[in-house]
């Protein structure tokens, strides 16, 4: 269908999720380096999937908000802030926007089958 950027974005999600899951075995504090890599890949994937105008504007905006929040979280951790994957308000603030984006993608795919 010519949606190479979206396909590459979903493959980037796969790489990010793999990195996140690999770090889980180390425990919460020891998983922070792989967590930073994972959410960085998530942010890149969200931008790649949202760049084309395939999905609705609200989905693209929620994806971009989540990406920005994940990048801010990753930068803060890299600069020495003592953030864990479960810390609030960051990085936890990015997850509701990520979930809204996922719901929109699922809704779009289910609607297309009708």
Backbone torsions as a table, in degrees:
resi	resn	phi	psi	omega
1	UNK	NA	-2.2	177.7
2	UNK	82.9	15.9	-179.9
3	UNK	-97.6	56.7	-176.7
4	UNK	-64.0	-38.4	-179.3
5	UNK	-65.5	-39.6	178.3
6	UNK	-67.7	-42.9	178.0
7	UNK	-61.3	-43.0	177.7
8	UNK	-64.2	-35.8	177.3
9	UNK	-63.3	-42.7	179.1
10	UNK	-68.7	-33.6	173.9
11	UNK	-67.3	-33.8	176.1
12	UNK	-67.7	-37.2	172.6
13	UNK	-57.4	-42.5	179.0
14	UNK	-59.2	-45.1	179.2
15	UNK	-64.4	-42.6	179.2
16	UNK	-64.5	-43.4	179.4
17	UNK	-66.0	-37.0	176.9
18	UNK	-61.8	-43.3	178.8
19	UNK	-65.2	-40.7	177.7
20	UNK	-63.6	-44.9	-178.9
21	UNK	-68.2	-33.5	178.9
22	UNK	-65.2	-34.4	-179.8
23	UNK	-75.6	-20.3	-178.2
24	UNK	-60.7	-30.9	-178.5
25	UNK	-66.7	-21.3	-176.4
26	UNK	-83.3	-13.1	-176.0
27	UNK	100.8	169.3	-171.6
28	UNK	-62.6	-52.3	-176.8
29	UNK	-72.6	-37.0	-179.0
30	UNK	-75.1	-15.7	-178.7
31	UNK	-85.4	-2.5	-175.5
32	UNK	-58.5	-44.6	179.0
33	UNK	-60.4	-42.5	178.4
34	UNK	-72.3	-28.7	176.2
35	UNK	-64.1	-44.2	178.7
36	UNK	-60.5	-44.4	177.7
37	UNK	-63.7	-40.5	-179.2
38	UNK	-65.7	-45.9	-179.0
39	UNK	-72.8	-26.1	174.1
40	UNK	-65.8	-42.4	176.6
41	UNK	-67.1	-36.9	175.6
42	UNK	-59.8	-45.3	-179.2
43	UNK	-60.8	-44.6	178.4
44	UNK	-62.5	-41.6	179.8
45	UNK	-64.2	-41.7	179.2
46	UNK	-61.5	-40.0	178.3
47	UNK	-67.8	-42.4	-179.3
48	UNK	-63.7	-40.1	-179.4
49	UNK	-73.6	-30.6	-176.8
50	UNK	-87.7	-14.0	-177.2
51	UNK	-61.9	-50.8	177.3
52	UNK	-70.6	159.7	-178.6
53	UNK	-90.5	35.7	-179.1
54	UNK	-73.2	-41.0	-178.4
55	UNK	-97.9	163.6	-179.7
56	UNK	-61.7	158.1	-177.3
57	UNK	-61.0	-41.0	-177.9
58	UNK	-63.7	-35.1	178.0
59	UNK	-68.9	-40.5	179.8
60	UNK	-66.7	-37.2	178.4
61	UNK	-69.3	-42.3	177.9
62	UNK	-64.7	-35.8	177.0
63	UNK	-65.3	-41.4	179.9
64	UNK	-68.9	-37.0	175.9
65	UNK	-63.4	-45.2	177.7
66	UNK	-60.9	-42.7	179.9
67	UNK	-61.6	-44.4	179.6
68	UNK	-63.3	-43.7	179.3
69	UNK	-64.1	-38.5	177.7
70	UNK	-68.3	-38.3	178.0
71	UNK	-66.2	-42.3	177.3
72	UNK	-60.3	-44.2	178.9
73	UNK	-61.3	-45.5	-179.7
74	UNK	-62.8	-42.9	179.2
75	UNK	-64.3	-41.0	178.8
76	UNK	-61.9	-42.1	179.2
77	UNK	-65.5	-43.3	179.7
78	UNK	-64.7	-28.7	178.5
79	UNK	-87.2	5.2	172.1
80	UNK	103.8	4.2	177.9
81	UNK	-68.7	136.8	-178.1
82	UNK	-80.4	66.1	179.8
83	UNK	-98.4	139.0	173.0
84	UNK	-108.3	165.7	177.7
85	UNK	-58.1	-22.6	-178.3
86	UNK	-100.4	6.0	-177.2
87	UNK	-68.8	151.8	176.6
88	UNK	-126.9	148.1	3.4
89	UNK	-79.9	-24.4	175.9
90	UNK	-108.4	140.4	4.3
91	UNK	-87.6	1.0	-175.3
92	UNK	-60.8	-25.5	-178.1
93	UNK	-65.9	-22.8	-179.3
94	UNK	-77.1	-24.6	-174.8
95	UNK	-65.3	-41.8	177.7
96	UNK	-60.3	-36.8	178.5
97	UNK	-70.2	-36.1	175.8
98	UNK	-63.2	-44.0	-179.9
99	UNK	-65.7	-41.4	176.5
100	UNK	-60.3	-39.1	177.5
101	UNK	-64.3	-45.2	178.1
102	UNK	-60.6	-43.2	179.0
103	UNK	-60.7	-41.7	178.0
104	UNK	-63.6	-42.3	178.4
105	UNK	-63.1	-44.3	179.9
106	UNK	-62.9	-44.6	178.9
107	UNK	-59.2	-41.7	179.6
108	UNK	-63.9	-43.4	-179.5
109	UNK	-68.6	-40.5	179.6
110	UNK	-69.1	-36.2	178.7
111	UNK	-66.2	-34.7	-178.0
112	UNK	-68.7	-24.7	-178.7
113	UNK	-77.0	-17.2	-177.1
114	UNK	-75.2	NA	NA
